[in-house]
Amino acid sequence: MSFKSIDRLVRRNSKTKTSRNIVDDIYDQKEEQYVQSLRELLLANNQLPEKFDDYHVLLRFLKMRGFNIVKAKEMFLNMLKWREDCAVDAIAKDFKFEEYDAVKRCYPHGFHGVDRFGRPLYIERIGLVDLNKLMQVTSTDRYVKYHISQQEKTLALRYPACSLAAKKHIGSTTAIFDVKGLGMNNFSKSGRELFIEIQKIDSNYYPETLNQLYIINAGAGFRALWKVLKACMEARTLAKIQVLGTNYLSTILEAVDPSNLPDFLGGTCTCSAAGGCLLQDKGPWTNQEISQASKGGQGQKSFDEMSTTVACKGFPVPGHQEPSVGKMHPISGWKRTLGMLLKENQVGNDMNDIQHNQVNEQISEKIQELENCVAQTQETLQTLLQKQHDLASHIDQLRKLLREAINADDKANVQILK
Protein backbone atom coordinates (compact mmCIF):
# COMPACT_ATOMS: atom_id res chain seq x y z
CA MET A 1 0.00 0.00 0.00
CA SER A 2 1.47 3.35 -1.02
CA PHE A 3 1.85 6.35 1.27
CA LYS A 4 -0.87 8.18 -0.67
CA SER A 5 -3.34 5.32 -0.28
CA ILE A 6 -2.60 5.07 3.46
CA ASP A 7 -3.10 8.81 3.80
CA ARG A 8 -6.37 8.55 1.88
CA LEU A 9 -7.51 5.71 4.15
CA VAL A 10 -6.75 7.78 7.25
CA ARG A 11 -8.50 10.83 5.85
CA ARG A 12 -11.64 8.93 4.87
CA ASN A 13 -11.92 7.17 8.23
CA SER A 14 -11.12 10.30 10.18
CA LYS A 15 -13.83 12.18 8.29
CA THR A 16 -16.45 9.58 9.11
CA LYS A 17 -19.02 11.04 11.42
CA THR A 18 -19.18 9.26 14.75
CA SER A 19 -21.12 11.99 16.49
CA ARG A 20 -24.34 10.12 15.82
CA ASN A 21 -26.17 7.50 17.77
CA ILE A 22 -24.42 4.42 16.37
CA VAL A 23 -26.23 1.11 16.65
CA ASP A 24 -23.76 -1.73 17.00
CA ASP A 25 -23.91 -5.01 15.14
CA ILE A 26 -22.75 -8.56 15.64
CA TYR A 27 -20.20 -9.42 12.96
CA ASP A 28 -18.39 -12.54 11.98
CA GLN A 29 -14.69 -11.85 12.57
CA LYS A 30 -13.58 -13.65 9.41
CA GLU A 31 -16.09 -11.70 7.34
CA GLU A 32 -14.82 -8.47 8.91
CA GLN A 33 -11.28 -9.33 7.87
CA TYR A 34 -12.35 -10.07 4.30
CA VAL A 35 -14.36 -6.86 4.07
CA GLN A 36 -11.51 -4.81 5.50
CA SER A 37 -9.02 -6.39 3.08
CA LEU A 38 -11.28 -5.74 0.07
CA ARG A 39 -11.88 -2.18 1.21
CA GLU A 40 -8.17 -1.46 1.64
CA LEU A 41 -7.43 -2.98 -1.76
CA LEU A 42 -10.02 -0.76 -3.45
CA LEU A 43 -8.94 2.35 -1.55
CA ALA A 44 -5.29 1.75 -2.38
CA ASN A 45 -6.16 1.95 -6.08
CA ASN A 46 -8.68 4.79 -5.66
CA GLN A 47 -11.46 2.47 -6.83
CA LEU A 48 -13.95 2.84 -3.98
CA PRO A 49 -16.48 5.67 -4.47
CA GLU A 50 -17.71 6.99 -1.15
CA LYS A 51 -21.27 6.04 -2.10
CA PHE A 52 -20.29 2.36 -1.98
CA ASP A 53 -17.89 2.60 0.98
CA ASP A 54 -20.27 0.51 3.04
CA TYR A 55 -19.63 -2.65 5.06
CA HIS A 56 -22.70 -4.52 3.82
CA VAL A 57 -22.25 -3.49 0.19
CA LEU A 58 -18.74 -4.94 0.08
CA LEU A 59 -19.86 -8.01 2.01
CA ARG A 60 -22.49 -8.76 -0.64
CA PHE A 61 -19.86 -8.92 -3.38
CA LEU A 62 -17.59 -11.08 -1.23
CA LYS A 63 -20.39 -13.53 -0.49
CA MET A 64 -21.32 -13.78 -4.15
CA ARG A 65 -17.73 -14.70 -5.00
CA GLY A 66 -17.18 -17.12 -2.13
CA PHE A 67 -14.97 -14.61 -0.25
CA ASN A 68 -12.39 -14.65 -3.02
CA ILE A 69 -11.11 -11.08 -2.70
CA VAL A 70 -9.68 -10.90 -6.22
CA LYS A 71 -12.93 -12.10 -7.81
CA ALA A 72 -15.03 -9.89 -5.52
CA LYS A 73 -12.93 -6.86 -6.52
CA GLU A 74 -13.36 -7.72 -10.20
CA MET A 75 -17.12 -8.05 -9.76
CA PHE A 76 -17.30 -4.78 -7.84
CA LEU A 77 -15.35 -2.90 -10.52
CA ASN A 78 -17.54 -4.43 -13.25
CA MET A 79 -20.54 -3.08 -11.35
CA LEU A 80 -19.05 0.42 -11.25
CA LYS A 81 -18.32 0.32 -14.99
CA TRP A 82 -21.84 -0.93 -15.75
CA ARG A 83 -23.35 1.87 -13.68
CA GLU A 84 -21.29 4.42 -15.59
CA ASP A 85 -21.98 2.90 -19.00
CA CYS A 86 -25.73 2.64 -18.36
CA ALA A 87 -26.05 5.93 -16.45
CA VAL A 88 -27.72 4.15 -13.54
CA ASP A 89 -27.69 7.21 -11.27
CA ALA A 90 -29.57 9.15 -13.93
CA ILE A 91 -32.08 6.32 -14.33
CA ALA A 92 -32.69 6.25 -10.58
CA LYS A 93 -33.20 10.00 -10.46
CA ASP A 94 -34.86 10.94 -13.74
CA PHE A 95 -36.38 7.88 -15.46
CA LYS A 96 -40.16 8.18 -15.85
CA PHE A 97 -42.10 5.00 -16.60
CA GLU A 98 -45.25 6.54 -18.03
CA GLU A 99 -46.61 3.14 -19.05
CA TYR A 100 -46.54 1.93 -15.42
CA ASP A 101 -50.30 1.36 -15.10
CA ALA A 102 -50.57 -0.30 -18.51
CA VAL A 103 -47.63 -2.61 -17.71
CA LYS A 104 -49.16 -3.55 -14.34
CA ARG A 105 -52.39 -4.59 -16.07
CA CYS A 106 -50.66 -7.08 -18.39
CA TYR A 107 -47.85 -8.00 -15.99
CA PRO A 108 -49.18 -8.15 -12.38
CA HIS A 109 -46.26 -7.60 -10.01
CA GLY A 110 -45.21 -5.48 -7.06
CA PHE A 111 -44.02 -5.20 -3.47
CA HIS A 112 -46.54 -6.15 -0.82
CA GLY A 113 -45.59 -5.94 2.84
CA VAL A 114 -42.77 -7.88 4.46
CA ASP A 115 -41.88 -11.44 5.40
CA ARG A 116 -41.69 -12.63 9.00
CA PHE A 117 -38.08 -11.39 9.31
CA GLY A 118 -39.01 -7.91 8.07
CA ARG A 119 -37.67 -8.16 4.52
CA PRO A 120 -39.64 -6.64 1.62
CA LEU A 121 -42.00 -9.14 -0.01
CA TYR A 122 -42.09 -9.03 -3.81
CA ILE A 123 -44.75 -10.87 -5.84
CA GLU A 124 -45.15 -11.61 -9.55
CA ARG A 125 -48.08 -13.40 -11.18
CA ILE A 126 -46.05 -14.53 -14.17
CA GLY A 127 -48.68 -17.02 -15.28
CA LEU A 128 -51.02 -14.10 -16.03
CA VAL A 129 -48.49 -12.14 -18.09
CA ASP A 130 -49.63 -11.20 -21.58
CA LEU A 131 -46.22 -10.87 -23.26
CA ASN A 132 -47.59 -9.74 -26.61
CA LYS A 133 -49.52 -6.92 -24.97
CA LEU A 134 -46.57 -6.10 -22.70
CA MET A 135 -44.32 -5.56 -25.71
CA GLN A 136 -46.99 -3.32 -27.23
CA VAL A 137 -47.17 -0.97 -24.24
CA THR A 138 -43.43 -0.92 -23.50
CA SER A 139 -40.12 -2.20 -24.85
CA THR A 140 -37.46 -4.51 -23.46
CA ASP A 141 -35.09 -1.56 -23.05
CA ARG A 142 -37.61 0.57 -21.16
CA TYR A 143 -38.72 -2.31 -18.96
CA VAL A 144 -35.10 -3.06 -18.05
CA LYS A 145 -34.64 0.61 -17.09
CA TYR A 146 -37.80 0.40 -15.00
CA HIS A 147 -36.42 -2.71 -13.29
CA ILE A 148 -33.13 -0.91 -12.55
CA SER A 149 -35.00 2.08 -11.11
CA GLN A 150 -36.93 -0.27 -8.82
CA GLN A 151 -33.74 -1.97 -7.67
CA GLU A 152 -32.25 1.42 -6.84
CA LYS A 153 -35.40 2.38 -4.95
CA THR A 154 -35.21 -0.84 -2.98
CA LEU A 155 -31.61 -0.17 -1.95
CA ALA A 156 -32.18 3.50 -1.16
CA LEU A 157 -35.68 3.40 0.33
CA ARG A 158 -37.21 0.00 0.99
CA TYR A 159 -34.29 -1.63 2.83
CA PRO A 160 -33.62 1.39 5.09
CA ALA A 161 -37.32 1.68 5.97
CA CYS A 162 -37.60 -2.06 6.65
CA SER A 163 -34.47 -1.85 8.81
CA LEU A 164 -36.09 0.87 10.92
CA ALA A 165 -39.33 -1.06 11.23
CA ALA A 166 -37.65 -4.38 12.07
CA LYS A 167 -34.96 -2.77 14.27
CA LYS A 168 -32.24 -4.79 12.51
CA HIS A 169 -30.32 -4.70 9.26
CA ILE A 170 -32.44 -5.63 6.25
CA GLY A 171 -30.61 -6.02 2.94
CA SER A 172 -32.45 -8.66 0.91
CA THR A 173 -35.88 -9.46 -0.51
CA THR A 174 -38.19 -12.46 -0.28
CA ALA A 175 -40.04 -13.11 -3.56
CA ILE A 176 -42.98 -15.21 -4.72
CA PHE A 177 -43.51 -16.00 -8.40
CA ASP A 178 -46.88 -17.54 -9.28
CA VAL A 179 -46.31 -19.45 -12.53
CA LYS A 180 -49.72 -21.10 -12.82
CA GLY A 181 -50.35 -21.85 -16.49
CA LEU A 182 -46.84 -20.89 -17.61
CA GLY A 183 -44.90 -23.26 -19.86
CA MET A 184 -42.72 -23.53 -22.94
CA ASN A 185 -45.64 -22.78 -25.27
CA ASN A 186 -46.61 -19.38 -23.80
CA PHE A 187 -43.16 -18.11 -22.79
CA SER A 188 -41.98 -16.48 -25.99
CA LYS A 189 -38.47 -15.70 -27.14
CA SER A 190 -38.88 -12.06 -26.11
CA GLY A 191 -40.03 -13.20 -22.68
CA ARG A 192 -36.99 -15.44 -22.27
CA GLU A 193 -34.66 -12.66 -23.40
CA LEU A 194 -36.23 -10.24 -20.89
CA PHE A 195 -35.91 -12.80 -18.08
CA ILE A 196 -32.26 -13.51 -18.92
CA GLU A 197 -31.36 -9.81 -19.11
CA ILE A 198 -32.98 -9.05 -15.75
CA GLN A 199 -31.39 -12.10 -14.17
CA LYS A 200 -27.99 -11.01 -15.48
CA ILE A 201 -28.41 -7.51 -14.02
CA ASP A 202 -29.58 -8.75 -10.63
CA SER A 203 -26.89 -11.41 -10.32
CA ASN A 204 -23.95 -9.33 -11.55
CA TYR A 205 -24.75 -5.86 -10.26
CA TYR A 206 -27.11 -6.35 -7.29
CA PRO A 207 -25.64 -9.52 -5.76
CA GLU A 208 -27.03 -11.12 -2.62
CA THR A 209 -30.19 -9.01 -2.56
CA LEU A 210 -32.38 -12.12 -2.91
CA ASN A 211 -33.13 -13.90 0.35
CA GLN A 212 -35.48 -16.56 -1.02
CA LEU A 213 -37.57 -17.06 -4.15
CA TYR A 214 -40.64 -19.29 -3.99
CA ILE A 215 -41.92 -20.40 -7.40
CA ILE A 216 -45.44 -21.68 -6.83
CA ASN A 217 -48.08 -23.52 -8.87
CA ALA A 218 -45.34 -25.04 -10.99
CA GLY A 219 -46.86 -27.57 -13.38
CA ALA A 220 -45.23 -29.95 -15.84
CA GLY A 221 -45.00 -27.21 -18.49
CA PHE A 222 -43.11 -24.84 -16.23
CA ARG A 223 -40.78 -27.54 -14.94
CA ALA A 224 -39.71 -28.21 -18.53
CA LEU A 225 -39.17 -24.48 -19.03
CA TRP A 226 -37.29 -24.25 -15.73
CA LYS A 227 -34.64 -26.66 -17.00
CA VAL A 228 -33.86 -24.11 -19.72
CA LEU A 229 -34.03 -20.99 -17.54
CA LYS A 230 -31.87 -22.22 -14.68
CA ALA A 231 -28.99 -22.92 -17.08
CA CYS A 232 -28.27 -19.16 -17.15
CA MET A 233 -28.33 -18.76 -13.36
CA GLU A 234 -25.48 -18.98 -10.85
CA ALA A 235 -25.40 -21.89 -8.41
CA ARG A 236 -25.55 -19.54 -5.41
CA THR A 237 -28.77 -18.00 -6.75
CA LEU A 238 -30.31 -21.37 -7.59
CA ALA A 239 -29.72 -22.49 -4.01
CA LYS A 240 -32.14 -19.74 -2.89
CA ILE A 241 -35.00 -20.88 -5.14
CA GLN A 242 -37.72 -23.38 -4.19
CA VAL A 243 -39.96 -24.69 -6.95
CA LEU A 244 -43.31 -25.71 -5.45
CA GLY A 245 -46.49 -27.17 -6.87
CA THR A 246 -50.04 -26.34 -5.82
CA ASN A 247 -49.51 -27.38 -2.19
CA TYR A 248 -47.29 -24.42 -1.48
CA LEU A 249 -49.21 -22.56 1.22
CA SER A 250 -47.75 -24.18 4.33
CA THR A 251 -44.22 -23.47 3.08
CA ILE A 252 -45.05 -19.85 2.23
CA LEU A 253 -46.73 -19.23 5.58
CA GLU A 254 -43.57 -20.29 7.37
CA ALA A 255 -41.91 -17.26 5.78
CA VAL A 256 -44.82 -14.80 5.44
CA ASP A 257 -47.58 -13.85 7.85
CA PRO A 258 -51.07 -14.30 6.30
CA SER A 259 -51.78 -10.57 6.79
CA ASN A 260 -48.97 -9.74 4.35
CA LEU A 261 -50.01 -12.37 1.82
CA PRO A 262 -52.71 -11.44 -0.76
CA ASP A 263 -55.85 -13.54 -0.66
CA PHE A 264 -55.27 -14.83 -4.20
CA LEU A 265 -52.19 -16.62 -2.83
CA GLY A 266 -53.98 -17.96 0.24
CA GLY A 267 -53.39 -15.04 2.61
CA THR A 268 -55.85 -12.71 4.29
CA CYS A 269 -54.95 -9.37 2.68
CA THR A 270 -57.47 -7.81 0.32
CA CYS A 271 -56.14 -4.31 -0.29
CA SER A 272 -59.27 -2.23 -0.78
CA ALA A 273 -57.59 0.61 -2.65
CA ALA A 274 -57.94 0.79 -6.43
CA GLY A 275 -55.96 -1.85 -8.26
CA GLY A 276 -55.72 -4.38 -5.46
CA CYS A 277 -52.69 -5.69 -3.62
CA LEU A 278 -50.05 -5.50 -6.36
CA LEU A 279 -50.64 -1.83 -7.19
CA GLN A 280 -50.13 -0.48 -3.67
CA ASP A 281 -46.36 -0.82 -3.14
CA LYS A 282 -47.37 -1.62 0.42
CA GLY A 283 -44.64 -1.71 3.06
CA PRO A 284 -42.84 0.21 5.84
CA TRP A 285 -41.42 2.58 3.22
CA THR A 286 -44.90 4.10 2.76
CA ASN A 287 -45.46 4.59 6.50
CA GLN A 288 -45.47 8.30 7.39
CA GLU A 289 -43.86 7.89 10.81
CA ILE A 290 -41.02 5.77 9.43
CA SER A 291 -40.61 8.21 6.56
CA GLN A 292 -40.28 11.07 9.07
CA ALA A 293 -37.86 9.05 11.21
CA SER A 294 -35.81 8.29 8.14
CA LYS A 295 -35.16 12.01 7.75
CA GLY A 296 -33.76 12.04 11.27
CA GLY A 297 -34.95 15.54 11.91
CA GLN A 298 -32.62 16.81 9.20
CA GLY A 299 -35.29 18.48 7.07
CA GLN A 300 -36.28 17.43 3.59
CA LYS A 301 -33.39 15.14 2.76
CA SER A 302 -34.11 12.57 0.08
CA PHE A 303 -33.44 8.87 0.31
CA ASP A 304 -30.75 9.36 -2.34
CA GLU A 305 -28.70 10.93 0.44
CA MET A 306 -29.03 7.89 2.66
CA SER A 307 -26.74 4.89 2.67
CA THR A 308 -27.78 2.36 0.07
CA THR A 309 -27.76 -0.28 2.77
CA VAL A 310 -28.54 0.49 6.38
CA ALA A 311 -26.03 -1.55 8.32
CA CYS A 312 -27.73 -1.97 11.64
CA LYS A 313 -28.26 -5.60 12.61
CA GLY A 314 -29.87 -4.70 15.86
CA PHE A 315 -31.56 -1.44 16.74
CA PRO A 316 -32.10 -0.95 20.48
CA VAL A 317 -34.47 -3.70 21.61
CA PRO A 318 -36.42 -3.53 24.90
CA GLY A 319 -34.56 -5.48 27.54
CA HIS A 320 -31.37 -5.55 25.49
CA GLN A 321 -28.39 -3.59 26.76
CA GLU A 322 -26.74 -1.55 24.03
CA PRO A 323 -23.04 -2.25 23.56
CA SER A 324 -20.61 0.41 24.69
CA VAL A 325 -18.63 2.55 22.27
CA GLY A 326 -15.47 0.73 23.30
CA LYS A 327 -16.86 -2.55 21.94
CA MET A 328 -17.76 -1.18 18.55
CA HIS A 329 -16.39 -2.57 15.37
CA PRO A 330 -13.26 -0.59 14.40
CA ILE A 331 -14.81 0.35 11.06
CA SER A 332 -18.25 1.04 12.47
CA GLY A 333 -18.11 4.49 10.91
CA TRP A 334 -18.80 3.09 7.42
CA LYS A 335 -22.25 4.47 7.09
CA ARG A 336 -23.24 2.35 10.08
CA THR A 337 -24.36 5.62 11.62
CA LEU A 338 -27.62 5.02 9.68
CA GLY A 339 -27.02 8.20 7.70
CA MET A 340 -29.99 10.45 8.17
CA LEU A 341 -31.89 7.83 10.15
CA LEU A 342 -30.62 8.63 13.65
CA LYS A 343 -30.34 11.80 15.68
CA GLU A 344 -27.16 13.66 16.53
CA ASN A 345 -25.70 13.10 19.99
CA GLN A 346 -22.81 14.60 21.87
CA VAL A 347 -19.98 12.13 21.42
CA GLY A 348 -17.84 14.91 19.93
CA ASN A 349 -14.20 15.12 19.10
CA ASP A 350 -13.10 12.44 21.57
CA MET A 351 -14.72 9.77 19.41
CA ASN A 352 -12.98 11.15 16.31
CA ASP A 353 -9.64 10.90 18.13
CA ILE A 354 -10.39 7.35 19.26
CA GLN A 355 -11.39 6.28 15.77
CA HIS A 356 -8.34 7.99 14.25
CA ASN A 357 -6.08 6.10 16.67
CA GLN A 358 -7.82 2.84 15.83
CA VAL A 359 -7.26 3.48 12.13
CA ASN A 360 -3.59 4.24 12.72
CA GLU A 361 -3.23 1.00 14.69
CA GLN A 362 -4.93 -0.94 11.88
CA ILE A 363 -2.59 0.58 9.32
CA SER A 364 0.48 -0.25 11.43
CA GLU A 365 -0.73 -3.82 11.85
CA LYS A 366 -1.38 -4.07 8.12
CA ILE A 367 2.10 -2.77 7.30
CA GLN A 368 3.64 -5.35 9.64
CA GLU A 369 1.47 -8.06 8.10
CA LEU A 370 2.55 -7.08 4.58
CA GLU A 371 6.22 -6.93 5.58
CA ASN A 372 5.94 -10.44 7.03
CA CYS A 373 4.26 -11.54 3.84
CA VAL A 374 7.11 -10.08 1.77
CA ALA A 375 9.67 -11.94 3.87
CA GLN A 376 7.76 -15.21 3.53
CA THR A 377 7.41 -14.65 -0.21
CA GLN A 378 11.15 -14.10 -0.59
CA GLU A 379 11.86 -17.27 1.35
CA THR A 380 9.40 -19.23 -0.78
CA LEU A 381 10.89 -17.75 -3.94
CA GLN A 382 14.38 -18.86 -2.92
CA THR A 383 13.08 -22.37 -2.25
CA LEU A 384 11.38 -22.49 -5.64
CA LEU A 385 14.50 -21.24 -7.44
CA GLN A 386 16.54 -23.97 -5.75
CA LYS A 387 13.97 -26.56 -6.77
CA GLN A 388 14.08 -25.22 -10.33
CA HIS A 389 17.87 -25.59 -10.31
CA ASP A 390 17.65 -29.14 -8.95
CA LEU A 391 15.03 -30.11 -11.53
CA ALA A 392 17.12 -28.66 -14.37
CA SER A 393 20.14 -30.66 -13.17
CA HIS A 394 18.03 -33.80 -12.94
CA ILE A 395 16.69 -33.27 -16.46
CA ASP A 396 20.26 -32.85 -17.78
CA GLN A 397 21.25 -36.12 -16.11
CA LEU A 398 18.29 -37.95 -17.62
CA ARG A 399 19.09 -36.56 -21.06
CA LYS A 400 22.70 -37.70 -20.68
CA LEU A 401 21.58 -41.20 -19.72
CA LEU A 402 19.19 -41.23 -22.68
CA ARG A 403 21.98 -40.24 -25.09
CA GLU A 404 24.26 -42.90 -23.64
CA ALA A 405 21.54 -45.52 -24.02
CA ILE A 406 20.92 -44.49 -27.65
CA ASN A 407 24.64 -44.61 -28.41
CA ALA A 408 24.91 -48.04 -26.84
CA ASP A 409 21.98 -49.31 -28.92
CA ASP A 410 23.54 -47.87 -32.08
CA LYS A 411 26.84 -49.63 -31.36
CA ALA A 412 25.04 -52.89 -30.70
CA ASN A 413 23.17 -52.63 -33.98
CA VAL A 414 26.42 -51.97 -35.84
CA GLN A 415 28.01 -55.07 -34.29
CA ILE A 416 25.03 -57.18 -35.35
CA LEU A 417 25.27 -55.91 -38.93
CA LYS A 418 28.97 -56.78 -39.06
C-alpha positions, 0 to 999 in steps of 0.5 A: 500500500502506497503512502498516498493510499494510506493517507487517503484511508486515514483521511476517509476514516477520520472524516467519518461522522461518529457523532451520531447514535451508532447502533452496533452489530454482531459481525463474523470476525472472518467476514470483517477481515475479508471486508476490511481487506477488500476495502483497503485494496479498493482504496489503495487503487482509488477504486472505492467511491464513497457512495459504496464505501459501506460494510454490507455493500462490500460483504455482498460482493464477497459472499457472491464470489465465495470470499475470493477477494480478487474475484469480488474486486473484479465483480465490484469494478464491473458493477461500477463500470456498468453503472457508468456505461448505463447511467444508472444514477440518472435512471434512478433520479430521472427515469419516468415510466409513463406506461406503469399502469398499462404494464401492471395490467398485463404483468401483475407484479409489485411489493406487498408488505414484508416477510416474518423477518421484516424483509420486503415481499415481492410478488409476480403473477407470471402465469397471467403475463400477456407478453404480446400486450406487454411488448406493445405498451413498453419495450425490453429496453424501457422495462429493463430501465424500469427494473433498474429504477426499482432496484435502486429504490429498494436499496435506497428506500425499501431496505432502510425503511424495513431496517427501521421497522424491524430494528435490525439490518435488512438487505435482501428481498423475499419473492414469490412467483406464481407461474400457474399456467406458464410453460414452454408454449406461452413463454416467448423468445422475447419473454426469455430474453427479458428474463435472462437480461434481468437475471444477469443484471440482478446477479452481476450488479445487485448480488445477494439481494435475494433472500429466497424465491418461492416459485409456486403452482409449478406444473409440468410445463413450467418444470420443462421451461425451468430446466432451460431458464436455470442454465443461465443462473449462478449456483448460489442464486439457484440455491435460494430458489424453491420450486413448489407445486399447488400445495405451497401454502404451508411453506409460504406461511412459514416465511410470510404472515397471512396478513402480508399475503394477498388472498389470491395466494392464500393469505388474508390481505385484500387491499381495498384501494384501487388496483388491489394488492399489487398496485399499492407498493405496500410496506414500511417505506410508505409509513409516514412515521417511518418516513419522518424518522428516516429524515432524522430531523434533518429536514427534507433530505431525500433517500438518495442521500441515505446509505444504500444499505442500512447496516444496523443488525440490531436497533435498540431492543427492549430489555437488550443492553446496548453495547458500549462505544469501546466494543464497537467494530473498528470500522463502524463508521462506514455508514453504520451511523444510519445516515440520516436515520438517527439523531445527533448526539454529543460524542464529539471530538473524543470519538474522532480521536479514538477512531483515528487512533484505531485506524492508525493501529490498523494501518500499522498492523497491516504494514507489519502483516505485509512486511511479514508476507514479503519476507515469507514470499522471498523465502518461498521464492528462494526455495522455488528457485533452488527446486528449479535448479535441482530439476534442471540438473536432474533433467540434464542427467536424464538426457545424458543417460538417454543419449548414452543408451541411444549410443549403446543401442547404435553400437550394438546394432552396428556389431550385429550388422557386421 
